[in-house]
Amino acid sequence: MAGALDGIRVLDLSRHLAGPYCGMMLGDLGAEVIKIERPGVGDESRHWGPPFFDGESAYYLCCNRNKQSLTLNLKHERGVAIVRELTRRSDVVIENFRVGVLDKLGLGYTDLQAVNPRLVYCSISGFGCTGPDRALGSYDFLIQGRSGLMSITGERDGPPMKVGVAIADVTAGLFASNAILAALLARERTGAGQHLDIALYDSQIACMANVASNYLCSGEIPERWGNAHKSIVPYEAFQAADDYLIVAVGNDEQWRQFCVAAGVGAWAQDPRFATNPARVANRETLIPLLQDLLRGKTVAEWLQLCAKADVPAGPVNTFDKVFADPQVGARGMLVQMPHPTLGTVSLAGTPLNLSATPAQMRLPPPLLGEHTDAILRTVLGLDADTIAELHRDGAV
């Protein structure tokens, strides 16, 4: 079955996480993605570990399925010429080099747009292509700090804390894929491609959502709240008899239902706790009472009770429990893919569920240079002698 992006060819010149994550999503949706890597080295994330799975980095495996690997030396004129020739036959370029690096190689947007006016060229960087900090390099951790995310993450009396996953990279990849899809749609109307300028810094600031809006509307600097919520009570993690439990009461009716189910119906009538504003004002009294109550049953017991009462609650799972969850299996969020050296590799699935053009897991994360000769032969039409010469010259 054809994917939504069947017939779209993407040149993925990116490394690390944000760009490759973007390219993987386009590949999941059916695009042909050619991952261009340095000969002998490849994407730096191939070397980020442990853990390694029989020599393959788990970090690299997480964001490079549905791609073919082509090794090219971009410091060699013939390597640059191959990128330009591939550009003539492609729809999208993704890159995350330092601002200006590809321009010096003759592979910047202006250069490649002249080769293919329909090209959608997506640049992903720490701070974008404009502004005083455009030339600065950056990693996710630095962006989490500078964007304000770390200032609101962690316990109330503790130090600032990063999120446990590279969230700035992932969100930038999401914004980049969204922009690419929009640009491809716009091209259907105008016939012309365009340059997309996606910054990790911009992306993370946009993801601050209501927290940023709260500050902009009130002028009050947001605080860290740990697992609690500034404006909703109870909405946090509690220690049950055997593990942690999240109770997320979003309105007063849910609160009443919880109190009745938990055998403390009087709390729902207590003027200190009857409404959410009252619970927020009296959280220092209510939360210890709730904590004492919740310690009396196991997580499983509370989950059963809350489900019957239609009160949102959930466990704090470790990853063995996540991937053993029947809901994860039912949604296809754990996939097994055949791999040329690993036998089978387990990967997190895609959340992109399209009824008529479903996302598909077609190709495992490629070995370094695995498809070099095939791409040169089938896409560019080069013969065996020319390909062998490129290898001897060090261009591929």
Secondary structure as the mmCIF struct_conf table of DSSP 4:
data_model
#
loop_
_struct_conf.conf_type_id
_struct_conf.id
_struct_conf.beg_label_comp_id
_struct_conf.beg_label_asym_id
_struct_conf.beg_label_seq_id
_struct_conf.end_label_comp_id
_struct_conf.end_label_asym_id
_struct_conf.end_label_seq_id
TURN_TY1_P TURN_TY1_P1 ALA A 4 GLY A 7
STRN STRN1 ARG A 9 ASP A 12
TURN_TY1_P TURN_TY1_P2 HIS A 16 LEU A 17
HELX_RH_AL_P HELX_RH_AL_P1 ALA A 18 ASP A 28
TURN_TY1_P TURN_TY1_P3 LEU A 29 GLY A 30
STRN STRN2 GLU A 32 GLU A 37
TURN_TY1_P TURN_TY1_P4 PRO A 39 VAL A 41
HELX_RH_3T_P HELX_RH_3T_P1 GLU A 44 HIS A 47
BEND BEND1 PRO A 50 PRO A 50
STRN STRN3 PHE A 52 PHE A 53
TURN_TY1_P TURN_TY1_P5 ASP A 54 GLY A 55
STRN STRN4 GLU A 56 SER A 57
HELX_RH_AL_P HELX_RH_AL_P2 ALA A 58 LEU A 61
TURN_TY1_P TURN_TY1_P6 CYS A 62 CYS A 63
BEND BEND2 ASN A 66 ASN A 66
STRN STRN5 GLN A 68 THR A 71
TURN_TY1_P TURN_TY1_P7 LEU A 74 LYS A 75
BEND BEND3 HIS A 76 HIS A 76
HELX_RH_AL_P HELX_RH_AL_P3 GLU A 77 ARG A 88
TURN_TY1_P TURN_TY1_P8 ARG A 89 ARG A 89
BEND BEND4 ASP A 91 ASP A 91
STRN STRN6 VAL A 92 GLU A 95
HELX_LH_PP_P HELX_LH_PP_P1 PHE A 97 ARG A 98
TURN_TY1_P TURN_TY1_P9 VAL A 99 GLY A 100
HELX_RH_AL_P HELX_RH_AL_P4 VAL A 101 LYS A 104
TURN_TY1_P TURN_TY1_P10 LEU A 105 GLY A 106
BEND BEND5 GLY A 108 GLY A 108
HELX_RH_AL_P HELX_RH_AL_P5 TYR A 109 VAL A 115
TURN_TY1_P TURN_TY1_P11 PRO A 117 ARG A 118
STRN STRN7 VAL A 120 SER A 125
BEND BEND6 GLY A 126 PHE A 127
BEND BEND7 CYS A 129 GLY A 131
TURN_TY1_P TURN_TY1_P12 PRO A 132 ALA A 135
HELX_RH_AL_P HELX_RH_AL_P6 ASP A 140 ARG A 146
TURN_TY1_P TURN_TY1_P13 SER A 147 LEU A 149
HELX_RH_3T_P HELX_RH_3T_P2 MET A 150 ILE A 152
BEND BEND8 THR A 153 GLY A 154
TURN_TY1_P TURN_TY1_P14 ARG A 156 ASP A 157
BEND BEND9 GLY A 158 GLY A 158
BEND BEND10 GLY A 164 VAL A 165
HELX_RH_AL_P HELX_RH_AL_P7 ILE A 167 THR A 190
BEND BEND11 GLY A 191 GLY A 191
STRN STRN8 GLN A 194 ALA A 199
HELX_RH_AL_P HELX_RH_AL_P8 LEU A 200 ALA A 206
TURN_TY1_P TURN_TY1_P15 CYS A 207 MET A 208
HELX_RH_AL_P HELX_RH_AL_P9 ALA A 209 SER A 218
HELX_LH_PP_P HELX_LH_PP_P2 GLU A 220 PRO A 222
TURN_TY1_P TURN_TY1_P16 GLY A 226 ASN A 227
BEND BEND12 ALA A 228 ALA A 228
BEND BEND13 LYS A 230 SER A 231
BEND BEND14 VAL A 233 PRO A 234
STRN STRN9 TYR A 235 GLN A 239
BEND BEND15 ALA A 241 ASP A 243
STRN STRN10 TYR A 244 ALA A 248
BEND BEND16 ASN A 251 ASN A 251
HELX_RH_AL_P HELX_RH_AL_P10 ASP A 252 ALA A 261
TURN_TY1_P TURN_TY1_P17 ALA A 262 GLY A 263
TURN_TY1_P TURN_TY1_P18 GLY A 265 GLY A 265
HELX_RH_AL_P HELX_RH_AL_P11 ALA A 266 GLN A 269
TURN_TY1_P TURN_TY1_P19 PRO A 271 PHE A 273
BEND BEND17 ALA A 274 THR A 275
HELX_RH_AL_P HELX_RH_AL_P12 ASN A 276 ALA A 281
TURN_TY1_P TURN_TY1_P20 ASN A 282 ASN A 282
HELX_RH_AL_P HELX_RH_AL_P13 ARG A 283 LEU A 294
TURN_TY1_P TURN_TY1_P21 ARG A 295 GLY A 296
BEND BEND18 LYS A 297 LYS A 297
HELX_RH_AL_P HELX_RH_AL_P14 VAL A 299 ALA A 309
TURN_TY1_P TURN_TY1_P22 ASP A 310 ASP A 310
STRN STRN11 ALA A 313 PRO A 315
HELX_RH_AL_P HELX_RH_AL_P15 PHE A 319 VAL A 322
TURN_TY1_P TURN_TY1_P23 PHE A 323 ALA A 324
HELX_RH_AL_P HELX_RH_AL_P16 PRO A 326 ALA A 330
TURN_TY1_P TURN_TY1_P24 ARG A 331 GLY A 332
STRN STRN12 LEU A 334 HIS A 339
TURN_TY1_P TURN_TY1_P25 PRO A 340 LEU A 342
STRN STRN13 GLY A 343 ALA A 348
BEND BEND19 SER A 355 THR A 357
BEND BEND20 LEU A 363 LEU A 363
HELX_LH_PP_P HELX_LH_PP_P3 PRO A 364 LEU A 367
TURN_TY1_P TURN_TY1_P26 LEU A 368 HIS A 371
HELX_RH_AL_P HELX_RH_AL_P17 THR A 372 THR A 378
TURN_TY1_P TURN_TY1_P27 VAL A 379 VAL A 379
BEND BEND21 LEU A 380 LEU A 380
HELX_RH_AL_P HELX_RH_AL_P18 ALA A 384 ASP A 393
TURN_TY1_P TURN_TY1_P28 GLY A 394 GLY A 394
#
